[in-house]
Amino acid sequence: MSVAPQSVGRRERNKQHKLDRITAAAAELFAEHGVDEVTTQQIADKADIGTGTLFLYAKTKGELLLLVQNSTYADALVAGRTAAEAIPDVFEAVMAIVRPVVECNRKQIDNGRTYLREIVFGDPEEPHHRDALTLTVQTEEAIADVLRRDPRIEAKEAATLAHLVSAIMFLSMATTINISRSVDEILSEISEHVSVLLLTRGTR
């Protein structure tokens, strides 16, 4: 009776090991060359697996980028939530959540913009795309939690405002006119829009 669980456990460990190798290989190649200049064959070779095996974990290069970026996005969101907990001012706490998300997205600008396009236009049935969408929802939930600190903002309005903040953030990161702008310049633009948004609700 003990043989089956051990076999399943070994199989799952092998799958995770391959996934880790794929993620590491894709992350290194994307960071060095940019996602547009990297082929799936190069990623498979670097991960020391066949392309057929690679496609079992991610069917497209876009999915591979989602796989890589989702991990850094998740870490950024944790950092933002932690920072926001220590900031009493609602606006500053919202921006504390936004900052690390922008920072991680802009580490490699072209990759970051492609990642945003994949989130918007990718196949929601693909698992890494679903994970990315989940992260965007969690970001909005974190912002809404901060906004609800203000007694004048009800839960439904907080969710709506958080969605708008998220849209402002994504547009500022993705728009072509901002390609050459620094993280601080992007954050300044987002801050201006969010400030006006909250001002119209009497929260600033």
Secondary structure, DSSP 8 states (H G I E B T S, - for coil): --HHHHHHHHHHHHHHHHHHHHHHHHHHHHHHH-GGG--HHHHHHHHTS-HHHHHHH-SSHHHHHHHHHHHHHHHHHHHHHHHHHT--SHHHHHHHHHHHHHHHHTSSHHHHHHHHHHHHHS-TTSHHHHHHHHHHHHHHHHHHHHHTTSTTS-HHHHHHHHHHHHHHHHHHHH-GGGTT--HHHHHHHHHHHHHHHHHHTT--
